[in-house]
């Protein structure tokens, strides 16, 4: 999302609005992380991470339908996506630190980060191929299975007895 949303903005918006949109959407990620952290400590990590992934998944499907239509509606969805796409990341890391064997937490976090970057690298490479084949209107929708699989994984974690260790029992 971070790599290709600015390219989509440049294809769909005036250059000035595309630059502003890119800045605002990337900045929205910081807000999303902060809000998700506050909420996760209150209502639970699995719920917040799942909600963030659901919002992100819906946004990556919807954003294509706005391409070439309203620049401002496209920007609004992109800001929501920018805030939600990264809001789950810290929750995953927190779960690793709360559930992992203390002897291996550093290794587990490294593995988690490496897997995340590997998936990111693959999608960065895949998206321009999708844009060439199906256009901006449908390319981002191919990312939707990721967040929805993540929701299934988080709900599975929530169902496990070990999840009581997450966020002081607020799974």
VENZIWO-V377730 format. One record per pair of residues at least 24 apart in sequence whose ideal C-beta (glycine too) atoms are under 10 Angstrom apart, sorted by the first residue. I is the first residue (numbers start at 1). J is the second residue. Records with the same first field share a line. If there is no record, write none. Layout:
BEGIN
I = J + J
END
This chain:
BEGIN
1 = 25 + 26 + 29 + 56 + 59 + 60 + 63 + 78 + 81 + 82 + 84 + 85 + 86 + 120 + 123 + 124 + 127 + 140 + 143
2 = 26 + 29 + 82 + 85 + 86 + 120 + 124
3 = 120 + 121 + 123 + 124 + 125 + 127 + 128
4 = 123 + 124 + 126 + 127 + 128 + 130 + 131 + 136 + 139 + 140 + 143
5 = 60 + 63 + 74 + 78 + 81 + 82 + 85 + 127 + 140
6 = 78
7 = 127 + 128 + 131 + 136
8 = 63 + 64 + 67 + 74 + 78 + 127 + 131 + 136 + 137 + 139 + 140
9 = 67 + 71 + 74 + 75 + 78
11 = 67 + 68 + 131 + 135 + 136
12 = 66 + 67 + 68 + 69 + 70 + 71 + 74 + 75 + 136
13 = 71 + 72 + 74 + 75
14 = 71
17 = 71 + 72 + 74 + 75
18 = 71 + 75
20 = 75
21 = 71 + 72 + 74 + 75 + 78 + 79 + 82
22 = 78 + 82
24 = 75 + 78 + 79 + 82
25 = 75 + 77 + 78 + 79 + 80 + 81 + 82 + 83 + 85
26 = 78 + 82 + 86
27 = 79 + 82 + 83
28 = 78 + 79 + 80 + 81 + 82 + 83 + 84 + 85 + 86 + 87
29 = 79 + 81 + 82 + 83 + 84 + 85 + 86 + 87 + 89
30 = 82 + 83 + 86
31 = 79 + 82 + 83 + 87
32 = 56 + 79 + 80 + 81 + 82 + 83 + 84 + 85 + 86 + 87 + 88 + 89 + 90
33 = 83 + 86 + 87 + 88 + 89 + 90 + 91
34 = 83 + 87 + 90
35 = 83 + 84 + 87
36 = 83 + 84 + 86 + 87 + 88 + 89 + 90 + 91
37 = 87 + 90 + 91 + 94
39 = 87 + 91
40 = 87 + 88 + 90 + 91 + 94 + 95 + 166 + 167 + 170
41 = 94 + 167 + 168 + 170
42 = 167 + 170
43 = 167 + 170 + 171
44 = 91 + 154 + 158 + 163 + 166 + 167 + 168 + 169 + 170 + 171
45 = 88 + 90 + 91 + 92 + 94 + 95 + 98 + 154 + 157 + 158 + 163 + 166 + 167 + 170 + 171
46 = 91 + 95 + 151 + 153 + 154 + 155 + 156 + 157 + 158 + 159 + 160 + 163 + 166 + 167 + 170 + 171
47 = 91 + 154 + 155 + 158 + 167 + 170 + 171
48 = 87 + 88 + 90 + 91 + 154 + 167 + 170
49 = 87 + 88 + 89 + 90 + 91 + 92 + 94 + 95 + 147 + 150 + 151 + 153 + 154 + 155 + 157 + 158
50 = 88 + 91 + 147 + 148 + 150 + 151 + 152 + 153 + 154 + 155 + 157 + 158
51 = 84 + 87 + 88 + 151 + 154
52 = 83 + 84 + 85 + 86 + 87 + 88 + 89 + 90 + 91 + 147 + 150 + 151 + 154
53 = 84 + 85 + 87 + 88 + 91 + 146 + 147 + 148 + 149 + 150 + 151 + 152 + 153 + 154
54 = 84 + 88 + 147 + 148 + 150 + 151
55 = 80 + 81 + 83 + 84 + 85 + 87 + 88 + 147
56 = 80 + 81 + 82 + 83 + 84 + 85 + 86 + 87 + 88 + 143 + 144 + 146 + 147 + 148 + 150 + 151
57 = 81 + 84 + 85 + 141 + 143 + 144 + 145 + 146 + 147 + 148 + 149 + 150 + 151
58 = 84 + 144 + 147 + 148
59 = 83 + 84 + 85 + 140 + 143 + 144 + 147
60 = 84 + 85 + 139 + 140 + 141 + 142 + 143 + 144 + 145 + 146 + 147
61 = 138 + 140 + 141 + 142 + 143 + 144 + 147
62 = 140 + 141 + 144
63 = 136 + 137 + 139 + 140 + 141 + 143
64 = 134 + 135 + 136 + 137 + 138 + 139 + 140 + 141 + 142
65 = 137 + 138 + 141
66 = 136 + 137
67 = 135 + 136 + 137 + 138 + 139 + 140
68 = 135 + 136 + 137
69 = 137
74 = 136
78 = 140
81 = 140
84 = 147
85 = 143 + 147
88 = 147 + 150 + 151 + 154
89 = 113 + 116
91 = 154 + 166 + 167
92 = 116 + 150 + 153 + 154 + 157
94 = 166 + 167
95 = 154 + 157 + 162 + 163 + 165 + 166 + 167 + 171
97 = 166
98 = 162 + 163 + 165 + 166 + 167 + 168
99 = 157 + 160 + 162 + 163 + 165 + 166
119 = 146
END
